[in-house]
Amino acid sequence: MQSTLAFSLAAALVAASIAPALADDQAKIHATLSRLGSSCKNTVAVKFPGVSMADIHVTVAAAFQQSLDDGSMGLKNLRKYGASYNWTVPSKHADGSCEVNARGRVTQFFGK
């Protein structure tokens, strides 16, 4: 009984110490994705002069988001390689994708 209690207490302590680290990583991932996504959005704005920034929608590419969600990619990878995004400009009936490296440079831009 005591060993079960000790094990439960140890597991709770480990979980309590890991949870803030994971939350901190999630916040850093979100901030990095936002920063890199801004680069994609700015590139779209250049391609469509006169369109308001509010009319440009940029989201993390689904396959890329899945890699973040399932843990096969993390903050370290994001900071090393960058991210993939999809963009749309509904008023122009345009959409496409951006590849943004870790420094915020758009390395590939596709769109119609």
C-alpha positions as CSV (number, residue, x, y, z in Angstrom):
1,M,0.0,0.0,0.0
2,Q,2.8,2.4,0.9
3,S,4.7,1.6,-2.2
4,T,1.6,2.3,-4.3
5,L,1.1,5.6,-2.6
6,A,4.8,6.5,-3.0
7,F,4.6,5.6,-6.7
8,S,1.5,7.6,-7.2
9,L,3.1,10.6,-5.5
10,A,6.2,10.3,-7.6
11,A,4.1,10.0,-10.8
12,A,2.2,13.1,-9.8
13,L,5.4,15.1,-9.1
14,V,6.8,14.1,-12.4
15,A,3.6,15.0,-14.2
16,A,3.4,18.3,-12.4
17,S,7.0,19.2,-13.5
18,I,6.5,18.1,-17.1
19,A,3.1,19.9,-17.6
20,P,4.6,23.4,-17.4
21,A,7.4,22.5,-19.7
22,L,5.0,21.2,-22.3
23,A,2.8,24.3,-21.9
24,D,5.9,26.5,-22.3
25,D,6.9,24.6,-25.5
26,Q,3.3,24.9,-26.9
27,A,3.4,28.7,-26.3
28,K,6.8,28.9,-28.0
29,I,5.5,26.8,-30.9
30,H,2.5,29.0,-31.3
31,A,4.6,32.2,-31.2
32,T,7.1,30.8,-33.8
33,L,4.2,29.7,-36.1
34,S,2.7,33.2,-35.8
35,R,6.0,34.8,-36.6
36,L,6.7,32.6,-39.6
37,G,3.1,32.9,-40.8
38,S,3.4,36.6,-40.9
39,S,6.1,36.3,-43.4
40,C,3.8,34.2,-45.6
41,K,1.0,36.8,-45.2
42,N,3.3,39.7,-46.1
43,T,4.4,37.9,-49.3
44,V,0.7,37.4,-50.2
45,A,0.1,41.1,-49.6
46,V,2.9,42.0,-52.0
47,K,1.4,39.7,-54.7
48,F,-2.1,41.3,-54.2
49,P,-1.5,45.1,-53.8
50,G,-4.5,46.9,-52.5
51,V,-5.9,43.9,-50.6
52,S,-6.2,44.6,-46.9
53,M,-4.3,42.4,-44.5
54,A,-7.6,41.4,-42.9
55,D,-8.6,39.8,-46.2
56,I,-5.6,37.5,-46.3
57,H,-6.0,34.3,-44.4
58,V,-3.0,32.2,-43.5
59,T,-3.2,28.8,-41.7
60,V,-0.6,26.1,-40.9
61,A,-0.7,23.4,-43.6
62,A,-2.8,20.4,-42.4
63,A,0.0,17.8,-42.8
64,F,2.4,20.1,-41.0
65,Q,-0.1,20.7,-38.2
66,Q,-0.6,16.9,-37.9
67,S,3.1,16.5,-37.4
68,L,3.1,19.0,-34.6
69,D,0.0,17.4,-33.1
70,D,1.3,13.8,-33.2
71,G,4.7,14.8,-31.8
72,S,6.7,13.7,-34.8
73,M,7.8,17.4,-35.1
74,G,8.4,19.8,-32.3
75,L,9.8,23.1,-31.4
76,K,13.4,22.1,-32.2
77,N,12.4,21.1,-35.7
78,L,10.3,24.2,-36.2
79,R,13.2,26.4,-35.2
80,K,15.6,24.5,-37.5
81,Y,13.5,24.0,-40.6
82,G,10.5,26.5,-40.6
83,A,6.9,25.7,-41.5
84,S,4.4,25.2,-44.2
85,Y,1.3,27.4,-44.7
86,N,-1.8,27.6,-46.8
87,W,-3.2,31.1,-47.7
88,T,-6.4,32.4,-49.2
89,V,-7.5,35.8,-50.5
90,P,-11.3,35.3,-50.8
91,S,-11.9,38.7,-52.5
92,K,-9.6,37.7,-55.3
93,H,-10.7,34.0,-55.4
94,A,-7.0,33.1,-54.9
95,D,-5.3,30.6,-52.7
96,G,-1.9,28.8,-52.4
97,S,0.8,27.8,-50.1
98,C,4.1,29.1,-48.6
99,E,7.2,27.4,-47.3
100,V,8.9,29.6,-44.7
101,N,12.3,28.8,-43.4
102,A,13.2,29.2,-39.7
103,R,14.6,32.7,-40.3
104,G,11.2,33.8,-41.7
105,R,12.2,33.9,-45.4
106,V,9.6,32.5,-47.8
107,T,11.5,29.9,-49.8
108,Q,8.6,28.6,-51.9
109,F,5.4,30.4,-52.9
110,F,2.6,28.9,-54.9
111,G,-0.7,30.4,-55.8
112,K,-3.4,31.1,-58.3
